[in-house]
Amino acid sequence: MKINRVLLLVLLVSISCKREGSLEVKDGTVFNNITIISANDKKVDNLLGYVVIDNDKIVYADSLKPRLSGNYKEINGEGKFIISGLMDSHVHLANTAGFNGRLKNKYQELLGAYFEQLPRSYLYHGFTTLVDVNNYAPQLIEEIKNSPLHPDIYTCGNQVQVMDDFMMEMEEYAPETRFQFQFLHDTYNTDIVFPDSIDLAEHTPEKIVAEIRAQDGVGVKLAYEDEASGLKVSWAKPSREIISDLVLESQRQNIPVLLHAPSLEGHQVGLEAGVEIFAHGL
């Protein structure tokens, strides 16, 4: 993509403005006559001014031309703008659209190139912070964080699943395999029978939320799918009561609940259960 007359500069560090006296820089870049767009103070402001960066840190941003000394280069920002980094609050970093498991195994070199480019593409389009709300893949996240250029990444840990839910159905997990997951036991659904070998005390809201916090999750994510998906429901939907229990426990542990609910029914259930964040619109 070619960018004409627009300069999008990703601000990777905090701003520290200095307005008085002379400013000495060691390895600097000065943007002159550039439109500075800021979303501080609950409103969007813009002003024509100057931005000085020294060693990857913004040391000056103001409408007044700074008095500079030291080593720096100048860039004319006329007709261009500079903004702070953007956040994408709903990404699935481990997903590869159009690539199922078979294709991933067959084209591993292409897959590697994709994940190498992934963080660069987000930065290129101005996104400096990402929130991964699904497909928890700590090894992949760590690899991205170890790349030379990458956004800040936050995750929701493992997605919460109730037994026989939409995700288990879509992945076609065998019944005996499903019990191996760290699922949330929906005590209000009496239609599911568990083997005696399963300790259901390990599958409570308290245990689930504690595990997500141990994974440094910034939110608790679960899904509510109904026939709005276009499929006839053959899976278990989490009950309003178990969602409410999960919300209460999450609040106790100071972490929000995110509900994947792309339908009116899902939003109604989520609102009744006290869900704070909906991961999809209707």
Secondary structure, 3 states (H helix, E strand, C coil): CCCCCCCCCCCCCCECCCCCCEEEEEEEEEEEEEEEEECCCCCCEEEEEEEEEECCEEEEEECCCCEEEEEEEEEECCCCEEECCEEEEEECCCCCCCCCHHHHHHCHHHHHHHHHHHHHHHHHCCEEEEEECCCCCHHHHHHHHCCCCCCEEEECCCCECECCCHHHHHCCCCHHHHCCCCCECCCCCCCCCCCCCCCHHHCCHHHHHHHHHHCCCCCEEEECCCHHHCCCCCCCCCCHHHHHHHHHHHHHCCCCEEEECCCHHHHHHHHHHCCCEECCCC
